[in-house]
Amino acid sequence: MLHPSYSDLMKVVNSEVEPGETPVVNSRYSIVMATAKRARQIISGEEPLVSTKNATKPLSVAVEELNQGKIKILSEEDE
């Protein structure tokens, strides 16, 4: 099981959205795509934004960064 769960990650990402506005993330797919993209950045040499153990996998680091609010998922309008 993934910790934190997809629903917890969606709450974190959408926490800054005002009531009545469209959420930034509506599906698990958006979470998966964002964390996979960030994991590829870490693999290519970017520094993790959270403290990690040496054996921590890049995808786990990306999920933790998202959970702690260190990275943001932008809506299509914001890109």
C-alpha angles and dihedrals in degrees: 000000000000116000117230097033124234091252091053091050091049090053091051093049094046095042094102095050113109118234110272095025123111112266117245091228124038101163146034088247091070091051092048094048094047095048092045091052092049091047089055089052091052091048090052091056110275115141118251114248093218130055112262142177116252092249095052112122118237093242091053089050091050092050091050091049090053092046092052092047094245091129128038133211109223123214118237089256092057095050 
